[in-house]
């Protein structure tokens, strides 16, 4: 693709579709732009003021001049139609069509950190073995996730560049989206909405592991969450695993 060298890895199932759309827009907008620039400067040089030549007065309504503008309308409108059709299809696939999930994570934004709540070994949210991490999202490759995005205070934006994913987090709303990782690795998560003085200090990391490595991580962290829940120092059922994430306060 045209922009591959300028972009991070394409780590989600729909990242390539979004990259292709950007390539098409770059071509279909860039080519007419370059042609227009060439003609603009060529005409300036060709028809500049010359000694002994009187300038012509052109109203702009003459057919012999206007025909070149009208002829350009057809390819430009065709390009626009191609871009609109492709953009609507990509938007529908990414934002409106919600595939059946295999797992779900909660993504909670606040000034200025991310809280990620992963399901434990039972793969069910809201149970005692849930795994809560600050600024760490752990997922498995080739597994389709739904995320439930919310904000505790102001507008934030959940941005995962390698997924080509950006979604506003709006206070008072829980927004559902999805992604399916296709390559393993550790990548950046950003807030892409200016959310206050600590906006630039709100990074997180997404860890994409193989199915076996992720399952081992879930088992280990889930057991630790259950152990803390039943610790004699916290009391049965009163540990962090049973505290609603929206009631926790993250400080930096």
Phi, psi and omega per residue, in radians:
X1 nan 2.747 -3.031
X2 -1.078 -0.756 -2.991
X3 -1.696 0.142 -3.041
X4 -0.950 -0.739 -3.055
X5 -1.208 -0.295 -3.112
X6 -1.716 -0.091 -3.006
X7 -1.962 2.694 2.987
X8 -1.220 3.029 -3.136
X9 -0.987 2.610 3.087
X10 -1.618 1.735 -2.946
X11 -1.852 0.058 3.093
X12 -2.093 2.879 -3.084
X13 -1.167 -0.404 -3.127
X14 -1.859 0.036 -3.116
X15 -1.079 -0.698 -3.117
X16 -1.131 -0.626 3.114
X17 -1.120 -0.714 3.131
X18 -1.192 -0.711 3.096
X19 -1.089 -0.720 3.120
X20 -1.087 -0.716 3.107
X21 -1.060 -0.749 3.109
X22 -1.129 -0.656 3.085
X23 -1.076 -0.786 -3.141
X24 -1.098 -0.766 3.120
X25 -1.088 -0.736 3.133
X26 -1.048 -0.755 -3.140
X27 -1.207 -0.875 -3.001
X28 -1.306 -0.360 3.035
X29 -1.679 -0.644 -3.070
X30 -1.197 -0.710 -3.117
X31 -1.108 -0.899 3.070
X32 -1.044 -0.606 3.118
X33 -1.096 -0.785 3.140
X34 -1.150 -0.703 3.100
X35 -1.090 -0.759 -3.140
X36 -1.100 -0.727 3.117
X37 -1.105 -0.745 3.125
X38 -1.053 -0.859 -3.124
X39 -1.111 -0.686 -3.117
X40 -1.026 -0.899 -3.091
X41 -1.321 -0.563 3.094
X42 -1.107 -0.733 3.139
X43 -1.199 -0.638 3.093
X44 -1.042 -0.787 -3.105
X45 -1.261 -0.696 -3.075
X46 -1.260 -0.670 -3.025
X47 -1.909 0.465 3.094
X48 -1.213 2.838 -3.108
X49 -1.041 2.351 -3.139
X50 -2.269 2.514 3.140
X51 -1.064 2.216 3.077
X52 1.532 -0.018 3.126
X53 -1.966 2.139 3.129
X54 -1.485 2.370 -3.131
X55 -1.172 2.493 3.072
X56 -1.461 2.552 3.035
X57 -1.702 2.030 -3.103
X58 -2.065 2.192 -3.120
X59 -1.374 -0.387 -3.090
X60 1.597 0.041 3.131
X61 -1.828 -0.088 -3.121
X62 -1.172 2.360 -3.067
X63 -1.065 -0.704 -3.067
X64 -1.118 -0.387 3.065
X65 -1.647 -0.713 -3.079
X66 -1.182 -0.471 -3.072
X67 -1.053 -0.539 -3.138
X68 -1.246 -0.499 3.063
X69 -1.306 -0.772 -3.119
X70 -1.126 -0.675 -3.135
X71 -1.129 -0.500 3.130
X72 -1.320 -0.319 -3.108
X73 -1.093 -0.692 -3.040
X74 -1.093 -0.934 3.115
X75 -1.123 -0.627 -3.133
X76 -1.124 -0.789 3.121
X77 -1.142 -0.628 3.081
X78 -1.109 -0.777 3.100
X79 -1.047 -0.772 3.135
X80 -1.055 -0.729 -3.132
X81 -1.115 -0.747 3.107
X82 -1.055 -0.791 -3.127
X83 -1.108 -0.766 -3.129
X84 -1.101 -0.793 -3.119
X85 -1.082 -0.809 -3.139
X86 -1.149 -0.716 -3.112
X87 -1.136 -0.736 3.125
X88 -1.114 -0.705 3.137
X89 -1.122 -0.785 3.123
X90 -1.140 -0.755 3.127
X91 -1.038 -0.771 -3.136
X92 -1.091 -0.802 -3.090
X93 -1.105 -0.677 -3.031
X94 -1.546 -0.715 -2.952
X95 -1.839 -0.479 -3.021
X96 -1.908 -0.681 3.126
X97 -1.461 2.070 -3.083
X98 -1.870 1.759 -3.130
X99 -1.128 2.812 3.125
X100 -1.151 2.298 -3.052
X101 -1.487 2.742 2.966
X102 -1.849 -0.393 3.097
X103 -2.774 2.904 -3.090
X104 -2.394 2.460 3.056
X105 -2.216 2.592 3.026
X106 -1.728 2.376 3.133
X107 -2.128 2.014 -3.042
X108 -2.104 2.069 -3.128
X109 -1.733 2.565 3.048
X110 -2.743 2.879 3.039
X111 -1.317 1.904 -0.013
X112 -2.401 1.388 -3.111
X113 -2.810 2.906 3.081
X114 -2.003 2.366 2.986
X115 -1.948 2.202 3.132
X116 -2.019 2.173 3.130
X117 -1.920 1.963 -3.129
X118 -1.726 2.558 3.015
X119 -1.213 2.582 3.115
X120 -1.417 -2.679 -3.076
X121 -1.105 -0.406 3.128
X122 -1.421 -0.112 3.134
X123 1.004 0.562 3.133
X124 -2.222 2.283 3.102
X125 -1.330 2.595 3.035
X126 1.482 0.338 3.107
X127 -1.983 3.031 -2.986
X128 -1.133 -0.385 -3.083
X129 -1.698 0.252 3.079
X130 -1.014 2.574 -3.094
X131 -1.953 1.992 -3.128
X132 -1.836 2.187 3.133
X133 -2.247 2.526 3.083
X134 -1.730 2.123 3.091
X135 1.093 0.394 3.071
X136 -2.401 2.071 3.057
X137 -1.975 2.168 -3.107
X138 -2.001 2.172 -3.127
X139 -2.418 2.922 -3.126
X140 -1.833 2.539 3.071
X141 -1.170 2.572 3.084
X142 1.011 0.627 3.091
X143 -2.260 2.301 -3.057
X144 -1.551 2.153 -3.093
X145 -1.972 2.483 2.819
X146 -1.719 2.492 2.999
X147 -2.074 2.478 3.064
X148 -1.877 1.898 -3.000
X149 -1.800 2.293 3.116
X150 -2.559 2.853 3.120
X151 -2.217 2.479 3.122
X152 -1.578 -0.239 -3.014
X153 -2.467 -1.293 -3.035
X154 -2.113 -3.108 3.057
X155 -1.149 2.279 2.977
X156 -2.211 3.076 3.057
X157 -2.463 2.120 3.130
X158 -1.433 1.850 -3.063
X159 -2.104 2.145 3.061
X160 -2.131 1.632 -3.015
X161 -0.961 -0.670 -3.107
X162 -1.230 -0.329 3.054
X163 -1.579 -0.187 -2.960
X164 1.016 0.691 -3.068
X165 -1.983 2.236 2.983
X166 -2.453 2.264 3.133
X167 -2.564 2.188 3.094
X168 -1.113 2.463 2.973
X169 -1.812 2.054 -3.009
X170 -1.919 2.193 3.114
X171 -0.974 2.376 3.115
X172 1.503 -0.036 -3.140
X173 -2.201 2.599 2.991
X174 -1.980 2.009 -3.048
X175 -1.841 2.260 -3.122
X176 -1.749 2.335 3.044
X177 -2.486 -3.032 -3.095
X178 -2.612 2.806 2.991
X179 -2.773 2.755 3.067
X180 -2.380 1.832 -3.136
X181 -1.137 2.482 -3.132
X182 -2.158 -0.133 3.030
X183 -2.365 2.621 -3.136
X184 -1.538 2.720 3.102
X185 2.610 -3.101 3.115
X186 -2.102 2.196 -2.990
X187 -2.389 2.968 -3.088
X188 -1.409 2.550 2.858
X189 -2.095 2.385 -3.089
X190 -2.239 2.800 2.871
X191 -1.709 2.103 -3.069
X192 -1.825 0.390 3.099
X193 -2.277 2.159 -3.129
X194 -1.074 2.007 -2.945
X195 -2.132 0.282 3.122
X196 2.298 -3.057 -3.014
X197 -1.112 -0.450 -3.130
X198 -1.689 0.259 -3.094
X199 -0.943 -0.769 -3.113
X200 -1.274 -0.127 -3.132
X201 -1.934 0.610 -3.065
X202 -2.130 0.828 3.112
X203 -1.507 2.758 3.010
X204 -2.508 3.079 -3.124
X205 -2.266 2.480 3.010
X206 -1.888 2.261 -3.140
X207 -1.882 1.956 3.124
X208 -1.828 2.038 -3.067
X209 -2.062 2.929 3.012
X210 -1.152 2.840 -3.103
X211 -1.004 -0.753 -3.103
X212 -1.206 -0.719 3.134
X213 -1.161 -0.696 3.134
X214 -1.182 -0.700 3.121
X215 -1.075 -0.704 3.119
X216 -1.136 -0.711 3.106
X217 -1.101 -0.760 3.136
X218 -1.078 -0.789 -3.137
X219 -1.060 -0.761 -3.115
X220 -1.167 -0.847 -3.091
X221 -1.260 -0.588 3.116
X222 -1.145 -0.742 3.107
X223 -1.100 -0.674 3.127
X224 -1.156 -0.683 3.116
X225 -1.126 -0.728 3.112
X226 -1.149 -0.695 -3.139
X227 -1.119 -0.702 3.135
X228 -1.216 -0.625 3.113
X229 -1.055 -0.682 -3.080
X230 -1.735 0.272 3.132
X231 -1.157 2.442 3.108
X232 -1.144 -0.291 3.138
X233 -1.444 -0.358 -3.141
X234 -1.896 -0.349 -3.092
X235 1.567 2.540 -3.105
X236 -1.091 2.252 3.051
X237 1.321 0.199 -3.124
X238 -2.095 0.137 -3.124
X239 -1.348 3.107 -3.062
X240 -0.989 -0.506 -3.097
X241 -1.143 -0.427 -3.111
X242 -1.786 0.026 3.109
X243 -1.517 2.238 -3.135
X244 -1.090 2.264 -3.083
X245 -0.990 -0.539 -3.117
X246 -1.208 -0.234 3.134
X247 -1.676 -0.152 3.123
X248 -1.461 2.643 3.112
X249 -2.082 2.164 3.105
X250 -1.712 2.243 3.082
X251 -2.080 2.559 -3.127
X252 -2.037 nan nan
